[in-house]
Amino acid sequence: MAPEFKALTTRVASGSPYQLDQSQTFRASSALLKHISSESDRKAAVSSTRDLLSTSSDIPDVEPVWLSLTTKKHIVDRHRLKPGKIPLPHSLNQSPTTTICLISCDPQRQVKDTIAHPSFPTALSSRITKVIGLSKIKARYKSFESRRQLLIDHDVFLADARVITMLPKILGKIFYQSPKQPIPVSLEPYKQTNASGKRVTPKAADENRKTLAPPLQVAKEIEKTVNCALVHLSPSNNTSVRVGYSSFTAQQIADNVEAVVAGLAGKYIPQGWRNIRAVHVKGPNTMALPIWLADELWVDEADVLEKEEESAKQFKIMANQGSRKRKERPLNIELDGDAGVVTNRAKREEAIDGEKNKQKKKRRVEETDLGTEIRERREKLREQKKMEKANMHGLEKAS
């Protein structure tokens, strides 16, 4: 009896298959949160150590929830240090105690005055605990210990989009190997448009040009950036985005998952849903629960090669590699590009070896002839010496 097949995910009843099923997303989120809660309770019961400084009113550790998206092709061709942003319906930084450090262009006094302006929202300005310019970071935070302390003192780091590309060299790996990488925020004023709707580019010599947006616009951009999910793209076919915490409800996780998947498919993934292979949700130490799985493993039919075409291409590649690296890795076959015929290379090697052997034999014959002549000359010289000695001996007797 054949085994029964049970689908891992469910699809929408109507419409395009390239969309998430809300019920499937909610089920996966509920199961994941339940598993994280049970695992934390089990570890707390089994643990033999006890924190003497903890109290009964302490909040338990909150674990992040990640969305793992796998594509059929690589998303980008190189690593990007500047993260992308996707707005979330439920912010990851909604706590009023979250501290924000804002890295600005020089001079930093202009940004500080904007945040201290009466029209700037008080609830947001109280969370911005530090504003520091680019030159101040270079001067004050040269050592590794000072940069590490700056990283510990703040929960979120925002940086002006105009200086975000300069920060990796200044802040170093202590920032860019942690989840607190600086997030770009636009602090420039909006582009002005004329009556026809076209943007007006200000002149470089215009002294009245504003380099910083008004307080309300700055507050709006900061609030929007803090409430976004960060997308770190790398040259691979998988990307992970934080979509919530274990303290969220299942519906909040499901809403954030749908928003992130829609943002990735619409803005960051080439060819959109056609390039998505699988969508999972997981915790830091849990298995990945599937939400959506593709039926096909390729984007286009042209990506699938027939067996004959694939073998022919591999054969040509091997032949070309052999012609380039004959000394390192000789091949038993050789491809003739003009006639397209494969010839046996062993015969050619035998012919070459035969010629070499003939030359060696010829050299040996020549060497033997030369040795014979030398021996004959030596014998003649010896006979001449003997005759001279005999003549000299006869003359001595006669005298």
HELIX and SHEET records of a PDB file:
HELIX    1   1 GLN A   22  VAL A   46  1                                  25    
HELIX    2   2 GLN A  108  ILE A  115  1                                   8    
HELIX    3   3 THR A  122  SER A  125  1                                   4    
HELIX    4   4 LEU A  134  ARG A  140  1                                   7    
HELIX    5   5 PHE A  144  ASP A  153  1                                  10    
HELIX    6   6 ILE A  164  MET A  166  5                                   3    
HELIX    7   7 LEU A  167  LEU A  171  1                                   5    
HELIX    8   8 LYS A  173  TYR A  176  1                                   4    
HELIX    9   9 PRO A  215  VAL A  226  1                                  12    
HELIX   10  10 ALA A  250  GLY A  263  1                                  14    
HELIX   11  11 LEU A  264  TYR A  268  3                                   5    
HELIX   12  12 GLY A  272  ASN A  275  5                                   4    
HELIX   13  13 GLU A  301  ASP A  303  5                                   3    
HELIX   14  14 LYS A  307  ARG A  324  1                                  18    
HELIX   15  15 ARG A  345  ALA A  398  1                                  54    
SHEET    1   A 4 ASN A 238  TYR A 245  0                                        
SHEET    2   A 4 PRO A  64  THR A  71 -1                                        
SHEET    3   A 4 ILE A 276  LYS A 282 -1                                        
SHEET    4   A 4 LEU A 289  LEU A 293 -1                                        
SHEET    1   B 2 GLY A  84  PRO A  87  0                                        
SHEET    2   B 2 CYS A 228  VAL A 231 -1                                        
SHEET    1   C 4 ILE A 128  GLY A 133  0                                        
SHEET    2   C 4 ILE A 100  SER A 104  1                                        
SHEET    3   C 4 VAL A 156  ASP A 160  1                                        
SHEET    4   C 4 ILE A 183  VAL A 185  1                                        
SHEET    1   D 2 GLN A 192  THR A 193  0                                        
SHEET    2   D 2 ARG A 199  VAL A 200 -1                                        
SHEET    1   E 2 ILE A 333  ASP A 336  0                                        
SHEET    2   E 2 VAL A 341  ASN A 344 -1                                        
END                                                                             
